[in-house]
Amino acid sequence: MLPRVILHNQASLDGRLDWLQADLGLFYGIVSLFEEDATLTGCDTIFAAYGEQECVEDIEDKEREANDKLPLLVVTDSKGRLSNWQRLRREEYWRDVVALCSNSTPPAFLDHLSDIHVDAIVTGNGQVDLRRALWELNSRYGVEVVRVDSGGALNGALLRAGLVDEVSLLISPTVVGGLSPRSLFRAPDLETVDGLLHLELQRMEQLDGGVVWLHYYAVK
Ligand SMILES: NC(=O)c1ccc[n+]([C@@H]2O[C@H](COP(=O)([O-])OP(=O)(O)OC[C@H]3O[C@@H](n4cnc5c(N)ncnc54)[C@H](OP(=O)(O)O)[C@@H]3O)[C@@H](O)[C@H]2O)c1
């Protein structure tokens, strides 16, 4: 079975993710409604959140009490770029971390994950086969709801793979403009109308600071 995939983002009115001053209280207040079993993100979002200089593996992996109520943190990293797995594992938000890798992931990186007891799902040629990886998350860990915490690249890949079930969007009252591809969904242009993701509006609310929350279900 595939888990339900919920994309939750904050963007400008023109759908850009840069120059935002997100209200984290609003953003994560809504997250709690989704009752996610796993948070799916990519290594560039981790770099953006933690800074590349801090992405250095700690020497000691301190034990902490497992809390089964917390979601898993699942990170795509087919090139073996991330090196702060133990730090992520110790964060209070997740019960553990899982890496999504592919057949092009350097074997030394997979060995390292194994040494530090980080589970890896290895699937796909080149980049991670996201459909298969989601299926494995359900079958190995019982994950039924995945919240995606990512930017345009991973959102776009999930969109084109037909894996998006819900879109939750906080629209900030700002317009950014620009030519660089910093949009909510970065993916190859469609060739036919068949690739459109049709949505059904579930909820629309005005929140603090002029932020509008739109929550859609995908019509499949
Ligand atoms: N405003 C918001 O709500 C919000 C939320 C989260 C993040 N962000 C921002 O978004 C930016 C990063 O977003 P991002 O999406 O570029 O980075 P990301 O979330 O790190 O996603 C990139 C990851 O997706 C994988 N990927 C990309 N295309 C794929 C495909 N076709 N198949 C399989 N895997 C694929 C990449 O794989 P490889 O490992 O193979 O490269 C990489 O690991 C940051 O600036 C972050 O701050 C904004």
Ligand as a Chemical Component Dictionary entry (heavy atoms), coordinates in Angstrom:
data_LIG
# 
_chem_comp.id                   LIG 
_chem_comp.type                 NON-POLYMER 
_chem_comp.pdbx_formal_charge   0 
_chem_comp.three_letter_code    LIG 
# 
loop_
_chem_comp_atom.comp_id 
_chem_comp_atom.atom_id 
_chem_comp_atom.alt_atom_id 
_chem_comp_atom.type_symbol 
_chem_comp_atom.charge 
_chem_comp_atom.model_Cartn_x 
_chem_comp_atom.model_Cartn_y 
_chem_comp_atom.model_Cartn_z 
_chem_comp_atom.pdbx_ordinal 
LIG N1  N1  N 0  8.520  27.407 2.144  1  
LIG C1  C1  C 0  8.381  26.131 2.449  2  
LIG O1  O1  O 0  7.281  25.691 2.782  3  
LIG C2  C2  C 0  9.573  25.223 2.371  4  
LIG C3  C3  C 0  9.516  23.950 2.944  5  
LIG C4  C4  C 0  10.634 23.127 2.835  6  
LIG C5  C5  C 0  11.768 23.585 2.147  7  
LIG N2  N2  N 1  11.786 24.830 1.620  8  
LIG C6  C6  C 0  12.958 25.336 0.868  9  
LIG O2  O2  O 0  13.062 24.577 -0.339 10 
LIG C7  C7  C 0  14.416 24.560 -0.758 11 
LIG C8  C8  C 0  14.857 23.143 -1.057 12 
LIG O3  O3  O 0  13.865 22.475 -1.796 13 
LIG P1  P1  P 0  14.292 21.390 -2.889 14 
LIG O4  O4  O 0  13.073 20.646 -3.274 15 
LIG O5  O5  O -1 15.134 22.033 -3.918 16 
LIG O6  O6  O 0  15.255 20.467 -2.057 17 
LIG P2  P2  P 0  14.910 19.186 -1.190 18 
LIG O7  O7  O 0  13.691 19.386 -0.405 19 
LIG O8  O8  O 0  16.141 18.860 -0.435 20 
LIG O9  O9  O 0  14.666 18.106 -2.330 21 
LIG C9  C9  C 0  15.762 17.690 -3.066 22 
LIG C10 C10 C 0  15.875 16.201 -2.905 23 
LIG O10 O10 O 0  14.889 15.658 -3.767 24 
LIG C11 C11 C 0  15.471 14.669 -4.542 25 
LIG N3  N3  N 0  14.893 14.649 -5.884 26 
LIG C12 C12 C 0  14.775 15.688 -6.726 27 
LIG N4  N4  N 0  14.201 15.285 -7.885 28 
LIG C13 C13 C 0  13.982 13.955 -7.746 29 
LIG C14 C14 C 0  13.445 12.973 -8.619 30 
LIG N5  N5  N 0  13.013 13.254 -9.840 31 
LIG N6  N6  N 0  13.357 11.711 -8.160 32 
LIG C15 C15 C 0  13.789 11.398 -6.929 33 
LIG N7  N7  N 0  14.325 12.286 -6.054 34 
LIG C16 C16 C 0  14.419 13.551 -6.468 35 
LIG C17 C17 C 0  16.938 15.034 -4.627 36 
LIG O11 O11 O 0  17.574 13.836 -4.878 37 
LIG P3  P3  P 0  19.159 13.605 -5.003 38 
LIG O12 O12 O 0  19.528 13.167 -3.653 39 
LIG O13 O13 O 0  19.201 12.549 -6.043 40 
LIG O14 O14 O 0  19.761 14.907 -5.420 41 
LIG C18 C18 C 0  17.217 15.645 -3.286 42 
LIG O15 O15 O 0  17.600 14.692 -2.324 43 
LIG C19 C19 C 0  15.234 25.136 0.383  44 
LIG O16 O16 O 0  15.553 26.468 0.064  45 
LIG C20 C20 C 0  14.262 25.096 1.559  46 
LIG O17 O17 O 0  14.528 26.109 2.501  47 
LIG C21 C21 C 0  10.712 25.650 1.707  48 
# 
loop_
_chem_comp_bond.comp_id 
_chem_comp_bond.atom_id_1 
_chem_comp_bond.atom_id_2 
_chem_comp_bond.value_order 
_chem_comp_bond.pdbx_ordinal 
LIG N1  C1  SING 1  
LIG C1  O1  DOUB 2  
LIG C1  C2  SING 3  
LIG C2  C3  SING 4  
LIG C2  C21 DOUB 5  
LIG C3  C4  DOUB 6  
LIG C4  C5  SING 7  
LIG C5  N2  DOUB 8  
LIG N2  C6  SING 9  
LIG N2  C21 SING 10 
LIG C6  O2  SING 11 
LIG C6  C20 SING 12 
LIG O2  C7  SING 13 
LIG C7  C8  SING 14 
LIG C7  C19 SING 15 
LIG C8  O3  SING 16 
LIG O3  P1  SING 17 
LIG P1  O4  DOUB 18 
LIG P1  O5  SING 19 
LIG P1  O6  SING 20 
LIG O6  P2  SING 21 
LIG P2  O7  DOUB 22 
LIG P2  O8  SING 23 
LIG P2  O9  SING 24 
LIG O9  C9  SING 25 
LIG C9  C10 SING 26 
LIG C10 O10 SING 27 
LIG C10 C18 SING 28 
LIG O10 C11 SING 29 
LIG C11 N3  SING 30 
LIG C11 C17 SING 31 
LIG N3  C12 SING 32 
LIG N3  C16 SING 33 
LIG C12 N4  DOUB 34 
LIG N4  C13 SING 35 
LIG C13 C14 SING 36 
LIG C13 C16 DOUB 37 
LIG C14 N5  SING 38 
LIG C14 N6  DOUB 39 
LIG N6  C15 SING 40 
LIG C15 N7  DOUB 41 
LIG N7  C16 SING 42 
LIG C17 O11 SING 43 
LIG C17 C18 SING 44 
LIG O11 P3  SING 45 
LIG P3  O12 DOUB 46 
LIG P3  O13 SING 47 
LIG P3  O14 SING 48 
LIG C18 O15 SING 49 
LIG C19 O16 SING 50 
LIG C19 C20 SING 51 
LIG C20 O17 SING 52 
# 
